[in-house]
């Protein structure tokens, strides 16, 4: 069958050659000088050649205005006159048609299939709307043109243009631009009507979004492709449509898919526009429902956006509030993905249970539940405990599918994105690595392996979520051991792979393996600590889970022997890796000692070699710091190692390890002065009974201080101290018996708790042998000065004076030079009115106070310090709480604090806000009662009683603070049935339908009736004090406290000798808040004697910090009161109290 010949523009049959010539025929035009001429040109003509001539002339005029050429003002006036002359008359019951001649020409061209005119009309209309939108006075005319376009005939013309053949972009693109200008006109005034006509206005939109630029070179911004125009139309709709229309638009699957399908192939300017609109109008639009956002932010869309990582085209200039800046496509995509994947309000990131898989109910084993008995039979009795080795169900399945498509080892930004997702959704970590079975961690020094190792390092570095992912407390049973272990040691880190890494010839590979194991052990230590916090007894199910976690962890990491072998093979100048390896060995001993002690590792040779290296080293900076850290790690390992020989000498070292470390610690020539080494030396001295320590005071401190004070000590003295320490450690019983003999001679044997020092006895015993070797006189002088300082510091540290006097006599007798011996003698005790002061050679023994002397005077806290410690922020709520709650589900109203925020508005200063808040409280109560929320009945009762109590009171003023704050705090109690006050709050709610504004809820039940559960008395007191602080806002609240005798009850609480300092500080916070209220300080001083009470508490306190707070509170009372009135009332006594020393 022969092909039908198409109709030409003039309505006659034309051949193929004739049509081609017609399509490419250039339009004619003429200069326009008057509005009348323009009107004549645009008058409807059946001759479409003339019509096209008029449209082209009109287009030239509009282009002149848009391009700001020299005739812009003249052409603008012509257009204005034309529009005024052609404005339709308003006729009742008739819809006005703007630019009727142009519309008729368009219709005629469509009927005749004249594509040139079908393209020219949208071009002219789009330019006209663009000009009208920039002139406020002409916007109304532009709206009339847009309404004309929404008439049925024009809609059909638009639909026909949009559904033209794919190759006719010269028809489709102008029509899309016309629609975009119409939607954007007057801030989107007609966006909704245009969208409602989407059957015509959005005709073939998905198809048109697939018509990409296929020419050579880059797409010209001034001549965009069909896809660019269609995409911009869609983006304008997303920005300007209201939520319901935006929802319907995003539910169009074909349009959403078309938007993302060719995203990576789009030019940079279009990609940025797409990402910017997604971020501002979808991701950050809090009014848009979550389920709607997921329609466009699904796994497919996120994967398409993630494909922009590594986008190679040039960055673009972006205008923002801070000015112009260059932003790459990769950066823009990263920002959108971060916002979409890590913000729970977006809808992609959903709330989850951390290390507890989806579908698990860990609180089902609480006492009183059906499954409670399972927990008594161990972990194996819990059905789901061992089910998650190969597959872990998660709540964030959308994110789980998305992150599987990422390649974090190839891009830093992808790594940042993945870690950010892991941080907000810890449940995904174990599942992600279980599914990544294609990548093996076998050591291969390549960029991919290094990137993957860096990802593992950062993942292990992520903290364990609080309570393993629970909201505010530990669950009844622990999370599955396999899930916890996979978060600590990701599955790719197999035992075989780690062992290969440790033996690898590449320093980088072995260093990565060591650092990964260090992080894993540190994280294991934190997990075990959390298990201990959650366990209620040594035989609890949490402790069993901790033991199983340690056992499984040991099966996943190399033996300590492999780590030690790796450490021994490291070069001496590889400081960084040696420090990391020594730290890893230390963590084996600290976190999993049962595995470390099986190796029977003798750390002595390595420790001695490291000590020699540090002694011989003259370097400084980072290398020296790394060596010192390595030495500290090895010393701590030696502390745990039972095979360590602390007092054994070797031919390479003149002194034992203990004495060498003591010398390195006390000499100022090295930087080895950390607390770690001090604790190790004290531990060894106590373990081998060189000294006698008491709680919080090390018996080795006097020796260390004396050595530091002496300065550069001769090697002979160090050998002497080393010899004495070695003898004392070898035969401690001998020196303990000698101490008993010394105490008997001194007549102090009845002092059973007197503090002594075996090392001093050993020094006194060995000193004659040292003197007999005739050392140099300078050595003896230095030794005498050292012993004198050692004795004085021992006395100040609390060592018995009788014991030290006996030892001092032996030391004096050992010196042949009596002048040197006289310097060591302890003077006799001289009593003074101020106490005992020890004198040697007419000088005080020490300027530092001894343990038996009076403690230093407390320092009064400054006003700023007092505020930092005692000031509590006043509870506030924003007015948008009136609207914010309506779109939330009942569970979120209580759990996320929306109900509490609404309750606070009842104390607003504005009557209209209070009334609106009361109405909303009633609506919220009804919504919660109808829900399936577990505590819906109690919450409903609380809100209804609050509303009933408030309906008459809010008319005259804000609702009393005591009622508002009680309701605010009671909501937190009712949502947690395990709260210690849960029963008392429910009893209060059932006691009556209305709350009395002149009574304080629960104060009697807490202070007089005793706790509901054993061991919760102080918890209830703490809650009450916090409630009272928040309830103090106005002078009326102070008057209520006075009337109900609250202050008398509070001031009597610290009389309880078992009350801790934190509760006493809470009492002070109530007083501090009172002083912040007008007249509060006057009431406290004149009615309750607060100044005298504070002075008495200061005198009774044993804590200097607390004393300083009491004194500062007295000063605060005086600074905030009516000083003239209080001064006359107290006859000046209050002023005296604030003087220093009172």
DOMAR-642831 format. One record per residue (C-alpha): x, y, z negated. Coordinates in steps of 0.05 Angstrom, whole numbers, plus 5000, padded with zeros to 4 digits. Layout:
BEGIN
XYZ/...
END
This chain:
BEGIN
500050005000/502650695018/504451174963/499251734953/501852424971/501452924914/497853584918/502154214925/501454864887/496755164940/491854584937/493754305006/496853635019/504353695024/509753195038/515352994992/520253485024/515354065018/514353924943/521753914928/522554584962/516754854922/519354624854/526154944864/523455594894/526056184854/520556634825/519757344850/518657954805/518358704805/520059274758/514459474711/513660204693/506660254663/501859844624/496659904679/501659614729/502959034681/495558914672/494558894747/500258394754/497257934702/490157964729/487557274745/489057064816/487356414851/493656504890/498556194841/504556494878/502157184859/500556944789/507656684781/510157354807/506357724753/508557244698/515857314718/515258064717/512258034648/517857554626/523058054649/519858594606/519758134545/526957904557/528958634557/525958734489/528758094459/535758234487/535858964464/537859254531/537659984549/530259994568/527859644505/523960244477/520560384544/518659654553/516259604481/511460174492/508959864557/507559204520/504059574463/499659954511/498159324550/496058954487/491559514463/488259574530/487158824536/484858694465/478058344468/471858664439/468858344378/462158054396/457757724344/457356964348/462856954401/470056744391/474657274421/479557044474/486257414476/489957484541/484257164580/487457274648/493756894627/489656344597/485456274661/491856264703/494555714659/488155314667/488155414742/495355194747/493854564706/488054384752/492354504814/498254144781/502754744794/508554584747/512055244757/506255644729/504855114676/511955244651/511856004660/505656124616/508555794552/515156164565/511656834567/507156684507/512956434465/516957074479/510857504464/509657164397/516957234379/516457984391/509858054354/512457674293/517858204285/512758784282/508258794221/503059224256/502358724313/502058094272/494458104273/494558104350/499457524348/494657134302/489157274353/493356974408/494856364364/487456264349/486056294423/491155744433/487355324383/481055354425/479254694459/481254894530/488055154508/489254534465/488154084524/492954504566/498254454511/497153704506/497953624581/504454014580/507253614522/505552954555/508853134621/513852644651/520352564613/524452904666/520253544665/523653874605/522354554637/515054454620/515754094553/521054534520/517355214529/510954904502/514654654440/517755344430/510855654436/508055194382/513955334337/513056084344/505656004329/506955594267/512156074240/508056704253/506257094191/509756604145/505856004170/498956304165/496355844220/500855244207/495254834175/490154954232/495454784284/497154154247/489753964241/489553984317/495453504320/491853044368/493453574421/498854024391/503253444369/501853034431/507652564448/511952894394/515452244376/517052124449/519452834460/524152774400/527552224437/529052644499/536252814484/541153254521/544552834574/548653354610/556153444610/559753814554/556254104492/548954274487/547955024495/544755344434/541055834479/538255284523/536554724475/534254044496/527253764488/529453374426/532254004395/525754394407/521453814383/525653724321/525454464304/517854444311/517553874261/522354224213/518154854215/512054454196/515754134137/517754824113/511055174121/505554654112/502154554045/503153904007/497153524033/498753684106/506153534094/504052864065/499952694127/505752904171/510852474135/506151874138/507051884215/512051314219/513751424292/515452164281/519752024220/523451464256/524551904318/527452454274/532851994247/534051544307/539051974344/541552384285/548952234295/548652434369/545553114354/549553764358/552254034292/547354624288/541354164294/544053664244/545054214193/537954464204/535153764193/539253644130/537654334102/530154244110/530453534081/534153804021/529954424007/523054224032/522953474015/528153283964/527553903920/519953983929/517453773861/510253833882/510953303936/509052613911/514552093903/511151583947/510852094004/518252263998/520051534004/516751524072/522251954101/527751804051/527551054062/533450594069/533550674145/533651434140/538951444086/543250974128/542551444188/544652034145/550451634117/552751504188/554652244191/560652094147/566552184193/562652634241/568152884286/565153514315/566854214292/563954524228/558755064232/557855744199/552455744146/549356354114/547656334040/547056793981/554556813972/555657014045/557956634105/561755984097/563955394140/560554744124/562054094159/556553614177/559753094132/559253574072/552053744087/550153004092/553752864027/549853403991/543253134015/544952413998/547252603928/540953003914/536452453942/539851853909/541652113840/535652533820/530052123788/524852663805/525852543879/522751853878/528551453905/532151363839/527251043792/527950943718/530950273701/533449853643/540949883655/544049193644/537148873635/534648613703/527848793730/522348363702/525948213636/522348393571/527848413519/523148653464/518648053472/522747703418/521348203363/518747923297/511347823300/510947673375/509447003407/516646903430/519947133366/521946423348/526146333410/531546803384/532746363324/535445803368/540846203403/541746493472/540145843508/532945873481/531646513520/528946293588/532046853630/538846913597/542646473648/538646613711/542447203740/549046913762/547746953837/541947443845/539848023802/532948333813/533149093808/527949643805/531650093853/531049623912/531150203961/537850453936/540449733933/539049644007/542050314024/548650233987/549749564022/550749964086/556050434057/563550334069/566550674008/573550394020/573950794084/571451474059/572651863995/565752194000/562351524008/566051293946/563651913908/556451773930/556651043911/559651203842/554351743830/548951233846/552150723800/552451243744/544951393746/542950673763/547650193727/543149613746/545849643817/553249533800/553048773789/548248653847/552449063895/558848673883/555148003883/552548163953/559348413978/562047713990/565247884056/571048264025/576247863987/580748203936/586847793957/592748263958/594048554027/597449224026/592949574075/588850214074/582449804067/585149404008/587550043973/580750373985/577149763956/581749733896/580550473883/573050343885/573649773835/577950213790/572750773791/567050293781/570149963719/571650663693/564150823691/561550833619/556750303593/549750613589/547450773517/543950183485/545549783549/540350183586/534750223535/531750893519/533351033446/535250383410/537949693421/533049153444/531448523404/535948093448/542348273486/542748343562/544747723603/552047573591/553347483666/550648183681/554948513627/561048123651/559948313724/559849043703/566448963665/569948513715/566548573783/565947893819/571248063873/576548083817/577347333812/582547003770/586246753832/586347433864/588747783801/594247273791/596647383862/596648133851/600948073789/606147663827/605948093889/612448393914/608949053926/609349523866/602849863886/598949213887/601448983819/600349683790/593149683814/592049003782/594949223716/590849863714/584449473732/585748983675/587049553627/580449873643/576849213639/579549063570/577849763545/570749683572/570248993540/572249303474/566649813480/561649273498/563548853437/562949473393/555949583419/554248853404/556648953333/552449583326/546249213350/547248593307/543848543240/547847963212/554147563229/549846993255/545147423297/543847303370/547847923388/554047633355/553046993394/552547393458/558947763440/562647103430/560046833495/562047473531/569247413505/569546673526/567046823596/571547423602/577647003586/575946543644/575947143693/582747463676/589847203679/593246913618/597647383578/603646973599/602547203671/602247923648/608647843607/612347533665/610048113709/612548603656/619348263652/620348313727/619349063728/625349513740/628049923683/626850573720/619650393737/617150803678/609850873698/608650143712/612449913650/608050363607/601750093639/603949363631/605849463557/599149783545/595749193578/599448703532/597349123473/589949103494/590348343499/592348333425/587148853404/581048633443/581947883454/587147683401/585046953403/587646903475/593847323461/596046933399/595646273436/601646483478/606246533417/609747123450/616147363416/616248103427/622748223389/627548193449/623348653492/622349143434/629749163419/631449273492/626449843496/629150163433/636150143461/633650453526/630251023488/636451133444/641051153504/636451593546/638252323550/632752483599/626652903588/620053053620/615252523646/620251943647/622052033574/614752103555/613051453591/618751093556/616351343488/609251113503/611950433524/615750383458/609550563418/605450023454/610749493441/611249703368/603749603360/604348923394/609848743346/605248943289/600148423312/605347903330/606847403274/613547223304/616347923301/622847983261/622748703235/628948673192/633448223235/639848533262/643048363329/650148473355/647548993403/644249423349/647349653283/640749683246/634349283244/628349473288/624749763228/630350233209/631750423281/624550613291/624650993226/630751383249/627651533318/621251763284/624552223234/630152523277/628253153313/632352963374/626652523402/619352653414/617352003382/613052293326/606052053341/601051793291/601351103322/608550973302/607451273233/601850783221/606050203246/611850373199/607050443140/603849783158/610549413160/612849733095/606449523060/606448823092/613548683067/612349033000/617549573009/612850082980/606250112943/600650482980/594050742956/587750892996/588851463046/596051563021/601851163050/607450963003/612451083059/610751823066/615752063013/621451693048/619451963117/618852683091/625552633054/629052363117/626052923160/628153443109/635253193105/636653303178/642152943216/643852343171/650451983174/650451283203/653151003137/646951243100/642550933153/646250273145/645350323070/637850443077/637349873127/640949403079/636349593021/630049503064/632448823089/633848573018/627148832992/623348493049/627147833039/626147772964/620348222944/618847822881/625747982853/624648722857/617548692830/620348342769/625648882763/620149412765/616749072706/623249092667/624149832682/617049982659/618049592595/624449972579/620850622592/615150412546/610050462602/608349732610/601249862587/600050302648/597149742691/595350212749/601750602750/604550692820/611650452834/616450332893/620549692903/624950032956/627350532904/629349952858/633149632915/636750302929/638550362856/641249652855/645449722919/648050432907/654050222863/656449762918/656150332969/659950802922/665250272910/667050272984/669650992975/665651343030/667252053050/665252593001/660652923053/656852263059/655952222984/653452942980/648452823035/646252173002/645252532935/641153082967/636952553002/635752152939/633952792900/628852982953/626252272957/625052242881/621552922880/616952742938/615352072906/613352432843/608852902882/605752302918/603452012851/609051512835/609651412759/614351922726/616751402675/618650932732/622251482771/625951712708/628551002697/630750942770/633751642767/638151432709/640750832748/642351272808/646051782765/650151232733/652150962801/655451612822/662651702797/662052452809/657852692751/656253352787/653052962844/649352522795/646653112757/643053352820/638852722820/636552772748/629052892737/627753432686/623453312626/616153502630/614654212608/607554402590/604655072609/597755362603/596655262676/598354522676/604554092685/610054362730/616153932743/622854302742/629554102770/635454572764/630755122742/626355082805/619454792817/619554062840/615454212902/610954732929/606154192953/600853992902/601153282875/595552782878/594052902804/594053662808/588154112821/586054132894/586854752935/581655302930/575855242979/575555753036/568856103044/565855983113/565256593158/558356823181/559656523250/561755853220/555655863174/551155983234/554455423274/553354933217/546555133191/542755493246/537455073282/534355313348/527055503345/522455043384/519855373447/515655173507/514955473576/508255723602/508755263663/507354683615/499954863627/500454623699/506254143699/502853583661/496853493707/500653103760/504252633712/501851933693/499651823621/506051453602/510452033624/506152543587/508352243521/515151933537/517952533574/515353063526/510053403569/504853313514/509553593462/511054213505/503654333514/502354293439/507554833425/503555323468/498155343414/502855793374/503556293432/502657033417/497857093476/490656893463/489356703535/495156213534/492755913469/485755803495/488255503560/492955053521/487254803478/483054643539/488954263569/490053883504/482953623508/483753423581/490353083566/487252703508/481652443553/486652243606/491051853557/485051503525/482751243592/489650983609/492950313593/498550643553/500050213492/499250763440/493451113475/488651073416/493551393366/495751933415/488452093432/486652133358/492552593344/490853073401/483453083384/484653233311/489553783331/484354083378/478954043325/483454393275/485654933324/479055133358/477155643304/484155853284/486956053352/481656583361/484657033308/491956883321/497256343335/495955663304/499955583239/506955323252/506154753203/500554433244/503854553312/510554263291/507353673256/503553483319/509953593360/514053123316/508452623304/508252483379/515352223376/513451763318/507151483350/510751273414/515550853373/512050333330/518650153296/519350853267/519650853191/513951373187/509451023238/504850743183/504451393144/502751813205/497151323223/494351343152/494452103155/490752113221/485251653195/484452043130/480352603161/478352933226/481053633211/487853853185/487954393131/492354983151/494355113078/497054413066/503454083090/502453403122/506252793093/510353183042/506952832984/507052153018/514652203030/516952532965/512352182915/509551532945/516251242965/518450933031/514050443070/519949993085/525849843040/532050233057/528650803095/527851303038/533451763061/531251693134/524351943114/527452513074/531752713134/525552733179/521853153128/527453663122/527953723197/520353813201/520554363148/526154743184/522254743249/515954963213/519155603186/517956153236/514056733205/513157063137/506456693132/510256043135/514756263077/508556453038/505555763051/511955433026/511655862964/504355692952/505354942961/511654942917/515954682974/522255052952/521954762881/521754062910/527354192960/532054502908/531153892864/533153392918/540753492913/540353292840/540052572866/547352342858/546551852917/544452372967/549652463022/552753103046/548653103110/542153133073/544753673027/546554073090/539453983115/536954303051/541654883064/538754933135/531855043106/534655603062/538455893121/532255913165/528456253108/533756803104/532656933179/525357123165/523357803140/522757793064/525157073060/531657233022/527857662971/522957092958/528556582949/532357002899/526657292858/521956692857/526556092859/533456332834/536756112898/543156502885/544156172817/542455492846/547655572901/552855782850/551355162808/551654702868/558355002887/561154862818/558654142820/561153992890/567753622901/568253782975/571954422993/568054513058/561454443021/563754932968/565355443022/558355353052/555055482984/559056112974/557656353044/550156233033/550356672971/553457223014/548257093068/542557183017/545457852996/546558083067/539357943089/535558183028/533058863005/539559012970/536959622932/531059242904/534858602889/540658992858/535859342810/532258682796/538558292781/542158872747/548058782793/549258042778/547957822850/553358292875/558257972827/556657282852/559057452922/565957682898/571757202915/573156692861/566256722830/
END
